[in-house]
Amino acid sequence: MVASKPDEPDITDTVSMTDVPLIDIRNATIYRGSTRVFENLTLKIEQHEPAAILGPNGSGKTTLLKVMNRELYPMRQNNASVRILGRETWNVWDLRSHIGIVSHDLQARYRDNTSGLHVVLSGFLSSVGIHGSLAGRISAEQKSRAREIMEALGVGALMGTELRKMSTGQQRRCLLARALVHDPDTLILDEPTAGLDLAASFDYLTRIRQLSEGGKNIVLVTHLLNEIPPEIDRVILLREGKIIADGAKDAVLTEKNLRHTYGTDLRLAKIDDYYLAYPADG
């Protein structure tokens, strides 16, 4: 079963973009390939509402991310819709000026000989790398903007360095810079510390907190409690394509809810506004 993509842009929507939710999913049935991941899913996240979408592997997190990124569309059916900033369809270049996405899937699509600067510049073209005639479409102003962001994220020295010669953390920061070239209002981060060691994880999460403090809205997709920064208060728990709980972090992150979500016994601790899960005794 393949989901249907709307044929025409939604040109009838004249509501101010500041008055609409970031994402508004209503009664949506969503397939990934031939697998039905969500049935009658309803979920709304407002603009400037930091949120974490939490769940185990196979819960539907990646599919939901692809819906937000307009890679997947819901089945056509009455009373079902997925709207991003009030629209059911978007030109991908226009959307990137509002929402930046950093994901492991995107990182894996880059050639290992792509330079750090070309990773960042590709954000202007919504492409994977800069190849062939694409290089001629990059302006001097865009190159200057890319260099500025790389310097701010501590990877300015890696502009000419190939991805294969970088650490995973350095690669991830280049992808973050790619997402920031359009200065989007919202950053959607998919399992941001996957593959990073402890020091690189702490560094990356600190940079995310700094971006949040600087006014960026953060939507975090993860299966790790400790990735959720104190600035995020809303948590959505997913399991097997269903929302298990949704609401304020302190109310949602309970041992009962997490046992149900992950299907395992556990204990929960809160330290300095971070949550940690660990095995239950025995």
C-alpha positions in Angstrom: 0.0 0.0 0.0 1.4 3.4 -1.0 0.2 6.6 0.5 -1.1 9.2 -1.9 0.6 12.6 -2.3 -1.7 15.6 -2.9 -1.6 16.5 -6.6 -2.0 20.3 -6.2 -0.5 22.8 -3.8 -2.8 24.1 -1.1 -3.3 27.6 -2.5 -6.6 28.3 -0.6 -5.1 28.5 2.8 -4.7 32.3 3.5 -4.4 32.0 7.3 -1.4 33.8 8.7 1.5 31.4 9.3 1.9 32.7 12.8 -1.6 31.5 13.7 -1.3 27.9 12.7 0.3 24.8 14.4 3.8 23.6 13.4 2.3 20.2 12.7 -1.4 19.2 12.7 -2.1 15.6 12.0 -5.8 14.5 12.0 -7.1 11.0 11.7 -4.2 10.0 9.4 -3.4 6.5 8.3 0.2 6.3 7.2 2.1 3.6 5.4 5.8 3.1 5.1 6.1 0.9 2.0 3.5 -1.9 2.5 3.5 -1.5 6.3 0.8 0.4 8.0 2.6 2.3 10.8 -0.2 4.7 12.0 -3.9 4.3 11.9 -6.1 7.3 12.6 -3.3 9.2 14.1 -4.1 12.6 15.6 -1.3 14.9 16.9 -0.7 18.6 17.1 2.4 20.5 18.0 2.3 24.3 18.1 4.9 26.6 16.8 7.4 27.6 19.5 6.4 24.5 21.5 9.5 22.4 22.3 8.6 18.7 22.3 10.2 15.3 22.5 8.9 12.3 20.7 10.1 9.3 22.6 9.7 5.6 21.9 11.6 2.3 21.2 12.8 1.2 17.8 9.8 0.3 15.6 7.4 2.6 17.5 6.9 4.9 14.4 9.3 7.7 15.3 11.2 7.6 11.9 7.9 7.4 10.0 6.6 10.4 11.9 9.8 12.3 11.1 9.4 11.5 7.4 5.8 12.9 7.6 7.1 16.1 9.1 9.8 16.2 6.4 7.1 15.7 3.6 8.7 12.4 2.5 5.6 10.5 3.4 1.9 11.4 3.0 -1.2 9.9 4.6 -3.7 7.8 2.8 -6.5 9.8 1.1 -9.6 9.4 3.3 -12.4 11.6 4.6 -11.5 13.8 7.6 -7.8 12.9 7.4 -5.1 15.5 6.9 -1.5 16.4 7.7 -0.7 20.1 7.7 2.7 21.6 8.2 2.4 25.3 9.2 -1.1 25.3 7.9 -0.4 23.7 4.5 -0.8 20.2 3.2 1.8 20.7 0.5 5.0 22.6 0.4 7.8 23.5 -1.9 10.8 21.8 -0.2 13.0 24.9 -0.5 10.3 27.1 1.1 9.8 24.7 3.9 13.5 24.6 4.8 13.4 28.3 5.7 11.0 27.3 8.5 12.1 23.8 9.6 15.6 22.4 9.6 16.0 18.6 10.0 19.1 16.7 11.2 18.9 12.9 11.0 21.2 9.9 11.0 19.4 8.8 7.8 20.4 12.1 6.0 24.0 11.8 7.3 24.3 8.3 5.9 23.4 9.5 2.4 26.5 11.7 2.0 29.5 10.4 0.2 32.5 10.0 2.6 34.6 12.2 0.4 32.2 15.2 0.7 33.9 18.2 2.3 32.5 19.8 5.4 31.8 23.0 3.5 29.9 21.2 0.8 27.8 19.4 3.4 26.7 22.8 4.8 26.3 24.5 1.4 24.0 21.6 0.2 21.4 22.9 2.7 20.8 25.9 0.4 19.8 23.5 -2.4 18.1 20.8 -0.2 20.5 18.4 -1.9 22.9 15.7 -0.7 26.3 17.2 -1.4 27.3 19.7 -4.2 27.9 17.9 -7.5 28.2 18.9 -11.1 26.2 22.0 -12.1 25.0 22.5 -8.5 28.2 24.2 -7.6 27.4 27.0 -9.9 24.2 27.8 -8.1 25.9 28.7 -4.8 26.5 32.4 -4.3 29.4 34.2 -2.5 26.9 35.3 0.1 25.8 31.7 0.7 29.4 30.6 1.1 30.0 33.3 3.6 26.9 32.3 5.6 28.0 28.7 5.6 31.5 29.5 6.9 30.0 31.8 9.6 27.8 29.0 10.9 30.6 26.4 10.8 32.8 28.7 12.8 30.0 29.2 15.4 29.6 25.4 15.8 33.3 24.8 16.2 33.9 23.1 12.8 35.3 26.1 10.9 38.6 24.3 10.6 36.9 21.4 8.8 35.6 23.2 5.7 38.0 21.4 3.4 38.0 18.1 5.4 36.3 15.0 4.0 33.6 13.4 6.1 35.6 10.2 6.3 38.4 12.1 8.1 36.0 13.5 10.7 34.7 12.1 13.9 31.0 11.2 14.1 30.5 14.2 16.3 32.2 16.6 13.8 30.0 15.1 11.0 26.9 15.7 13.1 27.8 19.3 13.7 28.3 19.8 9.9 24.8 18.4 9.4 23.5 20.8 12.1 25.2 23.7 10.3 23.5 22.5 7.1 20.1 22.8 8.8 20.9 26.2 10.1 21.8 27.9 6.8 18.2 29.1 6.3 17.9 30.3 9.9 14.8 28.1 10.4 12.5 28.8 13.4 12.3 25.1 14.3 14.9 22.3 14.4 13.8 18.7 14.3 16.6 16.4 15.6 16.4 12.7 15.1 18.4 10.7 17.7 21.0 13.5 17.9 23.6 11.6 19.9 23.5 8.3 18.1 27.0 7.0 17.4 28.6 9.7 19.6 30.9 9.0 22.5 30.2 10.6 25.9 32.2 13.8 25.4 30.8 14.4 21.9 27.3 13.7 23.1 27.6 16.3 25.9 29.1 18.8 23.5 26.3 18.3 20.9 23.5 18.5 23.5 25.1 21.7 24.9 25.0 23.2 21.5 21.3 22.2 21.1 20.5 23.9 24.4 22.3 27.0 23.3 20.2 27.1 20.1 17.1 26.7 22.2 18.1 29.5 24.5 18.7 31.6 21.4 15.1 31.2 20.3 15.1 28.1 18.1 12.2 25.7 18.7 13.4 22.2 19.2 11.5 19.0 18.4 13.5 16.0 19.5 12.9 12.5 18.2 14.7 9.9 20.3 14.6 6.7 22.4 16.9 8.0 25.1 15.5 9.9 28.1 18.9 11.6 28.8 18.8 13.4 25.4 15.8 15.5 26.5 17.1 18.9 27.6 15.4 20.7 30.5 14.0 23.3 28.0 11.7 20.7 26.6 8.6 20.2 28.7 6.2 18.3 26.4 6.8 14.6 25.8 4.9 12.3 23.5 5.4 8.5 24.1 5.0 6.2 21.1 4.7 2.4 20.9 3.8 0.4 17.8 2.2 3.4 16.1 0.1 4.5 19.0 0.4 7.4 21.4 0.8 6.0 24.8 1.0 9.4 26.6 1.2 13.0 25.7 1.7 16.0 27.9 3.9 17.8 30.4 7.2 16.0 31.0 6.8 15.4 34.7 3.4 13.9 34.2 4.3 11.7 31.2 7.7 10.4 32.3 6.6 8.0 34.9 7.8 4.4 35.5 4.4 3.1 34.6 4.2 4.9 31.3 7.8 4.0 30.4 7.3 0.3 31.2 4.3 0.3 29.0 6.2 2.1 26.2 9.3 0.1 26.2 7.9 -3.2 27.4 10.5 -3.7 30.2 10.8 -3.2 33.9 12.8 -0.2 34.9 13.4 2.5 37.5 13.4 6.3 36.8 15.5 9.0 38.3 15.5 12.8 37.8 18.8 14.7 38.3 19.1 18.4 37.6 16.0 18.4 35.4 17.3 15.4 33.3 15.6 12.0 33.4 17.5 8.7 33.5 16.1 5.2 33.2 18.0 2.2 34.7 17.2 -1.5 35.1 14.9 -2.5 37.9 16.4 -4.6 40.7 16.4 -8.3 39.7 
